[in-house]
Amino acid sequence: FELDNRREQVAGVSLDEEMVNLIRFQYAYQASAKMIGVIDEMLQTLIGLGK
């Protein structure tokens, strides 16, 4: 445990913080992908209405 703390101090990187950031970015990506899917469906519907 002490070795991990020392390594983080030397490296300047907290693995816990990096994991939290990774999860945040993953959720943001999922939300963006879902929004793109909804927009795609809306556009397909609008195109279908115009025919």
PQR file of N, CA, C, O and H, with PARSE charges and radii, in Angstrom:
ATOM      1  N   PHE A   1       0.834  -1.204   0.000 -0.4000 1.5000
ATOM      2  CA  PHE A   1       0.000   0.000   0.000 -0.0000 2.0000
ATOM      3  C   PHE A   1       0.868   1.252   0.000  0.5500 1.7000
ATOM      4  O   PHE A   1       0.627   2.189  -0.762 -0.5500 1.4000
ATOM      5  N   GLU A   2       1.879   1.257   0.863 -0.4000 1.5000
ATOM      6  CA  GLU A   2       2.799   2.406   0.911 -0.0000 2.0000
ATOM      7  C   GLU A   2       3.518   2.561  -0.415  0.5500 1.7000
ATOM      8  O   GLU A   2       3.741   3.679  -0.881 -0.5500 1.4000
ATOM      9  H   GLU A   2       2.074   0.496   1.482  0.4000 1.0000
ATOM     10  N   LEU A   3       3.881   1.441  -1.023 -0.4000 1.5000
ATOM     11  CA  LEU A   3       4.581   1.487  -2.308 -0.0000 2.0000
ATOM     12  C   LEU A   3       3.692   2.109  -3.383  0.5500 1.7000
ATOM     13  O   LEU A   3       4.164   2.890  -4.210 -0.5500 1.4000
ATOM     14  H   LEU A   3       3.700   0.533  -0.644  0.4000 1.0000
ATOM     15  N   ASP A   4       2.409   1.763  -3.370 -0.4000 1.5000
ATOM     16  CA  ASP A   4       1.473   2.358  -4.333 -0.0000 2.0000
ATOM     17  C   ASP A   4       1.382   3.868  -4.153  0.5500 1.7000
ATOM     18  O   ASP A   4       1.400   4.617  -5.130 -0.5500 1.4000
ATOM     19  H   ASP A   4       2.025   1.129  -2.699  0.4000 1.0000
ATOM     20  N   ASN A   5       1.284   4.313  -2.903 -0.4000 1.5000
ATOM     21  CA  ASN A   5       1.217   5.757  -2.639 -0.0000 2.0000
ATOM     22  C   ASN A   5       2.480   6.457  -3.114  0.5500 1.7000
ATOM     23  O   ASN A   5       2.418   7.539  -3.697 -0.5500 1.4000
ATOM     24  H   ASN A   5       1.269   3.704  -2.109  0.4000 1.0000
ATOM     25  N   ARG A   6       3.617   5.841  -2.864 -0.4000 1.5000
ATOM     26  CA  ARG A   6       4.896   6.436  -3.275 -0.0000 2.0000
ATOM     27  C   ARG A   6       4.976   6.512  -4.798  0.5500 1.7000
ATOM     28  O   ARG A   6       5.426   7.516  -5.351 -0.5500 1.4000
ATOM     29  H   ARG A   6       3.668   4.962  -2.391  0.4000 1.0000
ATOM     30  N   ARG A   7       4.541   5.457  -5.469 -0.4000 1.5000
ATOM     31  CA  ARG A   7       4.571   5.431  -6.933 -0.0000 2.0000
ATOM     32  C   ARG A   7       3.675   6.524  -7.504  0.5500 1.7000
ATOM     33  O   ARG A   7       4.045   7.188  -8.472 -0.5500 1.4000
ATOM     34  H   ARG A   7       4.176   4.641  -5.020  0.4000 1.0000
ATOM     35  N   GLU A   8       2.493   6.715  -6.907 -0.4000 1.5000
ATOM     36  CA  GLU A   8       1.582   7.767  -7.364 -0.0000 2.0000
ATOM     37  C   GLU A   8       2.195   9.150  -7.174  0.5500 1.7000
ATOM     38  O   GLU A   8       2.040  10.025  -8.025 -0.5500 1.4000
ATOM     39  H   GLU A   8       2.192   6.175  -6.120  0.4000 1.0000
ATOM     40  N   GLN A   9       2.892   9.343  -6.058 -0.4000 1.5000
ATOM     41  CA  GLN A   9       3.530  10.640  -5.813 -0.0000 2.0000
ATOM     42  C   GLN A   9       4.600  10.916  -6.850  0.5500 1.7000
ATOM     43  O   GLN A   9       4.715  12.035  -7.352 -0.5500 1.4000
ATOM     44  H   GLN A   9       3.019   8.632  -5.366  0.4000 1.0000
ATOM     45  N   VAL A  10       5.377   9.907  -7.170 -0.4000 1.5000
ATOM     46  CA  VAL A  10       6.460  10.079  -8.139 -0.0000 2.0000
ATOM     47  C   VAL A  10       5.885  10.278  -9.539  0.5500 1.7000
ATOM     48  O   VAL A  10       6.335  11.150 -10.282 -0.5500 1.4000
ATOM     49  H   VAL A  10       5.284   8.998  -6.763  0.4000 1.0000
ATOM     50  N   ALA A  11       4.900   9.475  -9.890 -0.4000 1.5000
ATOM     51  CA  ALA A  11       4.317   9.540 -11.230 -0.0000 2.0000
ATOM     52  C   ALA A  11       3.374  10.736 -11.375  0.5500 1.7000
ATOM     53  O   ALA A  11       3.146  11.212 -12.487 -0.5500 1.4000
ATOM     54  H   ALA A  11       4.535   8.767  -9.286  0.4000 1.0000
ATOM     55  N   GLY A  12       2.832  11.218 -10.272 -0.4000 1.5000
ATOM     56  CA  GLY A  12       1.882  12.319 -10.332 -0.0000 2.0000
ATOM     57  C   GLY A  12       0.528  11.904 -10.861  0.5500 1.7000
ATOM     58  O   GLY A  12      -0.251  12.749 -11.301 -0.5500 1.4000
ATOM     59  H   GLY A  12       3.017  10.831  -9.369  0.4000 1.0000
ATOM     60  N   VAL A  13       0.235  10.615 -10.827 -0.4000 1.5000
ATOM     61  CA  VAL A  13      -1.027  10.098 -11.362 -0.0000 2.0000
ATOM     62  C   VAL A  13      -1.727   9.290 -10.280  0.5500 1.7000
ATOM     63  O   VAL A  13      -1.136   8.392  -9.680 -0.5500 1.4000
ATOM     64  H   VAL A  13       0.867   9.928 -10.469  0.4000 1.0000
ATOM     65  N   SER A  14      -2.981   9.615 -10.038 -0.4000 1.5000
ATOM     66  CA  SER A  14      -3.787   8.844  -9.099 -0.0000 2.0000
ATOM     67  C   SER A  14      -4.638   7.871  -9.907  0.5500 1.7000
ATOM     68  O   SER A  14      -5.440   8.278 -10.747 -0.5500 1.4000
ATOM     69  H   SER A  14      -3.461  10.345 -10.525  0.4000 1.0000
ATOM     70  N   LEU A  15      -4.455   6.597  -9.644 -0.4000 1.5000
ATOM     71  CA  LEU A  15      -5.221   5.596 -10.396 -0.0000 2.0000
ATOM     72  C   LEU A  15      -6.714   5.716 -10.118  0.5500 1.7000
ATOM     73  O   LEU A  15      -7.534   5.474 -11.004 -0.5500 1.4000
ATOM     74  H   LEU A  15      -3.804   6.266  -8.962  0.4000 1.0000
ATOM     75  N   ASP A  16      -7.070   6.089  -8.889 -0.4000 1.5000
ATOM     76  CA  ASP A  16      -8.487   6.269  -8.562 -0.0000 2.0000
ATOM     77  C   ASP A  16      -9.093   7.409  -9.379  0.5500 1.7000
ATOM     78  O   ASP A  16     -10.185   7.272  -9.931 -0.5500 1.4000
ATOM     79  H   ASP A  16      -6.405   6.286  -8.169  0.4000 1.0000
ATOM     80  N   GLU A  17      -8.377   8.533  -9.453 -0.4000 1.5000
ATOM     81  CA  GLU A  17      -8.878   9.665 -10.233 -0.0000 2.0000
ATOM     82  C   GLU A  17      -8.977   9.313 -11.712  0.5500 1.7000
ATOM     83  O   GLU A  17      -9.932   9.701 -12.385 -0.5500 1.4000
ATOM     84  H   GLU A  17      -7.490   8.644  -9.004  0.4000 1.0000
ATOM     85  N   GLU A  18      -8.008   8.590 -12.204 -0.4000 1.5000
ATOM     86  CA  GLU A  18      -8.030   8.201 -13.615 -0.0000 2.0000
ATOM     87  C   GLU A  18      -9.202   7.270 -13.906  0.5500 1.7000
ATOM     88  O   GLU A  18      -9.821   7.367 -14.966 -0.5500 1.4000
ATOM     89  H   GLU A  18      -7.233   8.275 -11.657  0.4000 1.0000
ATOM     90  N   MET A  19      -9.512   6.373 -12.977 -0.4000 1.5000
ATOM     91  CA  MET A  19     -10.642   5.458 -13.164 -0.0000 2.0000
ATOM     92  C   MET A  19     -11.958   6.237 -13.169  0.5500 1.7000
ATOM     93  O   MET A  19     -12.842   5.964 -13.980 -0.5500 1.4000
ATOM     94  H   MET A  19      -9.009   6.294 -12.116  0.4000 1.0000
ATOM     95  N   VAL A  20     -12.084   7.209 -12.259 -0.4000 1.5000
ATOM     96  CA  VAL A  20     -13.288   8.045 -12.217 -0.0000 2.0000
ATOM     97  C   VAL A  20     -13.436   8.807 -13.532  0.5500 1.7000
ATOM     98  O   VAL A  20     -14.531   8.875 -14.089 -0.5500 1.4000
ATOM     99  H   VAL A  20     -11.366   7.431 -11.599  0.4000 1.0000
ATOM    100  N   ASN A  21     -12.345   9.376 -14.028 -0.4000 1.5000
ATOM    101  CA  ASN A  21     -12.393  10.101 -15.303 -0.0000 2.0000
ATOM    102  C   ASN A  21     -12.771   9.176 -16.449  0.5500 1.7000
ATOM    103  O   ASN A  21     -13.548   9.558 -17.325 -0.5500 1.4000
ATOM    104  H   ASN A  21     -11.455   9.321 -13.575  0.4000 1.0000
ATOM    105  N   LEU A  22     -12.232   7.971 -16.451 -0.4000 1.5000
ATOM    106  CA  LEU A  22     -12.548   7.007 -17.504 -0.0000 2.0000
ATOM    107  C   LEU A  22     -14.040   6.682 -17.510  0.5500 1.7000
ATOM    108  O   LEU A  22     -14.659   6.607 -18.571 -0.5500 1.4000
ATOM    109  H   LEU A  22     -11.601   7.660 -15.740  0.4000 1.0000
ATOM    110  N   ILE A  23     -14.613   6.489 -16.328 -0.4000 1.5000
ATOM    111  CA  ILE A  23     -16.044   6.188 -16.228 -0.0000 2.0000
ATOM    112  C   ILE A  23     -16.873   7.381 -16.704  0.5500 1.7000
ATOM    113  O   ILE A  23     -17.875   7.207 -17.398 -0.5500 1.4000
ATOM    114  H   ILE A  23     -14.110   6.550 -15.466  0.4000 1.0000
ATOM    115  N   ARG A  24     -16.451   8.598 -16.327 -0.4000 1.5000
ATOM    116  CA  ARG A  24     -17.166   9.797 -16.788 -0.0000 2.0000
ATOM    117  C   ARG A  24     -17.154   9.896 -18.307  0.5500 1.7000
ATOM    118  O   ARG A  24     -18.184  10.166 -18.925 -0.5500 1.4000
ATOM    119  H   ARG A  24     -15.637   8.739 -15.764  0.4000 1.0000
ATOM    120  N   PHE A  25     -15.988   9.678 -18.909 -0.4000 1.5000
ATOM    121  CA  PHE A  25     -15.886   9.760 -20.365 -0.0000 2.0000
ATOM    122  C   PHE A  25     -16.714   8.670 -21.031  0.5500 1.7000
ATOM    123  O   PHE A  25     -17.289   8.888 -22.097 -0.5500 1.4000
ATOM    124  H   PHE A  25     -15.151   9.459 -18.408  0.4000 1.0000
ATOM    125  N   GLN A  26     -16.774   7.500 -20.406 -0.4000 1.5000
ATOM    126  CA  GLN A  26     -17.563   6.406 -20.967 -0.0000 2.0000
ATOM    127  C   GLN A  26     -19.050   6.774 -20.975  0.5500 1.7000
ATOM    128  O   GLN A  26     -19.743   6.549 -21.967 -0.5500 1.4000
ATOM    129  H   GLN A  26     -16.307   7.323 -19.540  0.4000 1.0000
ATOM    130  N   TYR A  27     -19.536   7.340 -19.868 -0.4000 1.5000
ATOM    131  CA  TYR A  27     -20.940   7.756 -19.808 -0.0000 2.0000
ATOM    132  C   TYR A  27     -21.230   8.868 -20.813  0.5500 1.7000
ATOM    133  O   TYR A  27     -22.286   8.876 -21.446 -0.5500 1.4000
ATOM    134  H   TYR A  27     -18.973   7.523 -19.062  0.4000 1.0000
ATOM    135  N   ALA A  28     -20.298   9.803 -20.959 -0.4000 1.5000
ATOM    136  CA  ALA A  28     -20.483  10.890 -21.926 -0.0000 2.0000
ATOM    137  C   ALA A  28     -20.548  10.334 -23.343  0.5500 1.7000
ATOM    138  O   ALA A  28     -21.360  10.782 -24.153 -0.5500 1.4000
ATOM    139  H   ALA A  28     -19.440   9.797 -20.445  0.4000 1.0000
ATOM    140  N   TYR A  29     -19.694   9.362 -23.641 -0.4000 1.5000
ATOM    141  CA  TYR A  29     -19.697   8.740 -24.970 -0.0000 2.0000
ATOM    142  C   TYR A  29     -21.022   8.026 -25.218  0.5500 1.7000
ATOM    143  O   TYR A  29     -21.606   8.148 -26.295 -0.5500 1.4000
ATOM    144  H   TYR A  29     -19.035   8.999 -22.983  0.4000 1.0000
ATOM    145  N   GLN A  30     -21.493   7.280 -24.218 -0.4000 1.5000
ATOM    146  CA  GLN A  30     -22.758   6.562 -24.365 -0.0000 2.0000
ATOM    147  C   GLN A  30     -23.914   7.530 -24.596  0.5500 1.7000
ATOM    148  O   GLN A  30     -24.787   7.272 -25.425 -0.5500 1.4000
ATOM    149  H   GLN A  30     -21.018   7.181 -23.343  0.4000 1.0000
ATOM    150  N   ALA A  31     -23.920   8.643 -23.863 -0.4000 1.5000
ATOM    151  CA  ALA A  31     -24.988   9.632 -24.031 -0.0000 2.0000
ATOM    152  C   ALA A  31     -24.931  10.248 -25.425  0.5500 1.7000
ATOM    153  O   ALA A  31     -25.968  10.454 -26.057 -0.5500 1.4000
ATOM    154  H   ALA A  31     -23.211   8.853 -23.189  0.4000 1.0000
ATOM    155  N   SER A  32     -23.736  10.539 -25.901 -0.4000 1.5000
ATOM    156  CA  SER A  32     -23.587  11.116 -27.243 -0.0000 2.0000
ATOM    157  C   SER A  32     -24.041  10.133 -28.311  0.5500 1.7000
ATOM    158  O   SER A  32     -24.721  10.513 -29.265 -0.5500 1.4000
ATOM    159  H   SER A  32     -22.894  10.372 -25.388  0.4000 1.0000
ATOM    160  N   ALA A  33     -23.666   8.875 -28.152 -0.4000 1.5000
ATOM    161  CA  ALA A  33     -24.061   7.859 -29.127 -0.0000 2.0000
ATOM    162  C   ALA A  33     -25.582   7.699 -29.150  0.5500 1.7000
ATOM    163  O   ALA A  33     -26.176   7.529 -30.214 -0.5500 1.4000
ATOM    164  H   ALA A  33     -23.114   8.566 -27.378  0.4000 1.0000
ATOM    165  N   LYS A  34     -26.204   7.754 -27.979 -0.4000 1.5000
ATOM    166  CA  LYS A  34     -27.660   7.634 -27.915 -0.0000 2.0000
ATOM    167  C   LYS A  34     -28.324   8.830 -28.602  0.5500 1.7000
ATOM    168  O   LYS A  34     -29.308   8.671 -29.324 -0.5500 1.4000
ATOM    169  H   LYS A  34     -25.721   7.892 -27.115  0.4000 1.0000
ATOM    170  N   MET A  35     -27.780  10.021 -28.371 -0.4000 1.5000
ATOM    171  CA  MET A  35     -28.338  11.222 -28.996 -0.0000 2.0000
ATOM    172  C   MET A  35     -28.224  11.147 -30.514  0.5500 1.7000
ATOM    173  O   MET A  35     -29.159  11.517 -31.225 -0.5500 1.4000
ATOM    174  H   MET A  35     -26.980  10.150 -27.784  0.4000 1.0000
ATOM    175  N   ILE A  36     -27.105  10.678 -31.006 -0.4000 1.5000
ATOM    176  CA  ILE A  36     -26.924  10.537 -32.455 -0.0000 2.0000
ATOM    177  C   ILE A  36     -27.936   9.541 -33.013  0.5500 1.7000
ATOM    178  O   ILE A  36     -28.486   9.751 -34.094 -0.5500 1.4000
ATOM    179  H   ILE A  36     -26.346  10.377 -30.429  0.4000 1.0000
ATOM    180  N   GLY A  37     -28.180   8.464 -32.281 -0.4000 1.5000
ATOM    181  CA  GLY A  37     -29.174   7.484 -32.714 -0.0000 2.0000
ATOM    182  C   GLY A  37     -30.572   8.080 -32.794  0.5500 1.7000
ATOM    183  O   GLY A  37     -31.311   7.812 -33.741 -0.5500 1.4000
ATOM    184  H   GLY A  37     -27.733   8.293 -31.403  0.4000 1.0000
ATOM    185  N   VAL A  38     -30.933   8.885 -31.804 -0.4000 1.5000
ATOM    186  CA  VAL A  38     -32.253   9.526 -31.794 -0.0000 2.0000
ATOM    187  C   VAL A  38     -32.374  10.505 -32.956  0.5500 1.7000
ATOM    188  O   VAL A  38     -33.397  10.540 -33.640 -0.5500 1.4000
ATOM    189  H   VAL A  38     -30.332   9.102 -31.035  0.4000 1.0000
ATOM    190  N   ILE A  39     -31.330  11.300 -33.178 -0.4000 1.5000
ATOM    191  CA  ILE A  39     -31.350  12.256 -34.292 -0.0000 2.0000
ATOM    192  C   ILE A  39     -31.464  11.523 -35.624  0.5500 1.7000
ATOM    193  O   ILE A  39     -32.181  11.967 -36.521 -0.5500 1.4000
ATOM    194  H   ILE A  39     -30.499  11.271 -32.623  0.4000 1.0000
ATOM    195  N   ASP A  40     -30.762  10.409 -35.754 -0.4000 1.5000
ATOM    196  CA  ASP A  40     -30.834   9.618 -36.983 -0.0000 2.0000
ATOM    197  C   ASP A  40     -32.256   9.119 -37.216  0.5500 1.7000
ATOM    198  O   ASP A  40     -32.761   9.179 -38.337 -0.5500 1.4000
ATOM    199  H   ASP A  40     -30.179  10.048 -35.025  0.4000 1.0000
ATOM    200  N   GLU A  41     -32.897   8.629 -36.163 -0.4000 1.5000
ATOM    201  CA  GLU A  41     -34.282   8.165 -36.289 -0.0000 2.0000
ATOM    202  C   GLU A  41     -35.208   9.309 -36.699  0.5500 1.7000
ATOM    203  O   GLU A  41     -36.077   9.138 -37.553 -0.5500 1.4000
ATOM    204  H   GLU A  41     -32.487   8.580 -35.253  0.4000 1.0000
ATOM    205  N   MET A  42     -35.016  10.472 -36.085 -0.4000 1.5000
ATOM    206  CA  MET A  42     -35.853  11.623 -36.427 -0.0000 2.0000
ATOM    207  C   MET A  42     -35.675  12.013 -37.885  0.5500 1.7000
ATOM    208  O   MET A  42     -36.653  12.295 -38.578 -0.5500 1.4000
ATOM    209  H   MET A  42     -34.310  10.611 -35.391  0.4000 1.0000
ATOM    210  N   LEU A  43     -34.447  12.030 -38.351 -0.4000 1.5000
ATOM    211  CA  LEU A  43     -34.199  12.377 -39.753 -0.0000 2.0000
ATOM    212  C   LEU A  43     -34.822  11.352 -40.696  0.5500 1.7000
ATOM    213  O   LEU A  43     -35.394  11.720 -41.723 -0.5500 1.4000
ATOM    214  H   LEU A  43     -33.653  11.801 -37.789  0.4000 1.0000
ATOM    215  N   GLN A  44     -34.716  10.081 -40.356 -0.4000 1.5000
ATOM    216  CA  GLN A  44     -35.319   9.045 -41.193 -0.0000 2.0000
ATOM    217  C   GLN A  44     -36.838   9.212 -41.246  0.5500 1.7000
ATOM    218  O   GLN A  44     -37.455   9.020 -42.294 -0.5500 1.4000
ATOM    219  H   GLN A  44     -34.252   9.783 -39.522  0.4000 1.0000
ATOM    220  N   THR A  45     -37.433   9.571 -40.108 -0.4000 1.5000
ATOM    221  CA  THR A  45     -38.880   9.799 -40.071 -0.0000 2.0000
ATOM    222  C   THR A  45     -39.259  10.996 -40.933  0.5500 1.7000
ATOM    223  O   THR A  45     -40.222  10.938 -41.697 -0.5500 1.4000
ATOM    224  H   THR A  45     -36.932   9.727 -39.257  0.4000 1.0000
ATOM    225  N   LEU A  46     -38.501  12.077 -40.808 -0.4000 1.5000
ATOM    226  CA  LEU A  46     -38.788  13.271 -41.613 -0.0000 2.0000
ATOM    227  C   LEU A  46     -38.632  12.994 -43.099  0.5500 1.7000
ATOM    228  O   LEU A  46     -39.433  13.459 -43.909 -0.5500 1.4000
ATOM    229  H   LEU A  46     -37.718  12.124 -40.187  0.4000 1.0000
ATOM    230  N   ILE A  47     -37.612  12.244 -43.455 -0.4000 1.5000
ATOM    231  CA  ILE A  47     -37.409  11.894 -44.867 -0.0000 2.0000
ATOM    232  C   ILE A  47     -38.576  11.038 -45.356  0.5500 1.7000
ATOM    233  O   ILE A  47     -39.048  11.205 -46.481 -0.5500 1.4000
ATOM    234  H   ILE A  47     -36.960  11.866 -42.797  0.4000 1.0000
ATOM    235  N   GLY A  48     -39.038  10.123 -44.505 -0.4000 1.5000
ATOM    236  CA  GLY A  48     -40.172   9.274 -44.861 -0.0000 2.0000
ATOM    237  C   GLY A  48     -41.452  10.068 -45.036  0.5500 1.7000
ATOM    238  O   GLY A  48     -42.273   9.736 -45.891 -0.5500 1.4000
ATOM    239  H   GLY A  48     -38.655   9.987 -43.591  0.4000 1.0000
ATOM    240  N   LEU A  49     -41.636  11.111 -44.241 -0.4000 1.5000
ATOM    241  CA  LEU A  49     -42.834  11.947 -44.359 -0.0000 2.0000
ATOM    242  C   LEU A  49     -42.824  12.756 -45.645  0.5500 1.7000
ATOM    243  O   LEU A  49     -43.881  13.074 -46.189 -0.5500 1.4000
ATOM    244  H   LEU A  49     -40.970  11.380 -43.546  0.4000 1.0000
ATOM    245  N   GLY A  50     -41.645  13.086 -46.128 -0.4000 1.5000
ATOM    246  CA  GLY A  50     -41.537  13.899 -47.334 -0.0000 2.0000
ATOM    247  C   GLY A  50     -41.767  13.121 -48.606  0.5500 1.7000
ATOM    248  O   GLY A  50     -41.902  13.718 -49.674 -0.5500 1.4000
ATOM    249  H   GLY A  50     -40.787  12.828 -45.686  0.4000 1.0000
ATOM    250  N   LYS A  51     -41.814  11.825 -48.525 -0.4000 1.5000
ATOM    251  CA  LYS A  51     -41.986  11.013 -49.744 -0.0000 2.0000
ATOM    252  C   LYS A  51     -43.434  10.826 -50.095  0.5500 1.7000
ATOM    253  O   LYS A  51     -43.749  10.170 -51.089 -0.5500 1.4000
ATOM    254  H   LYS A  51     -41.704  11.340 -47.657  0.4000 1.0000
TER
END
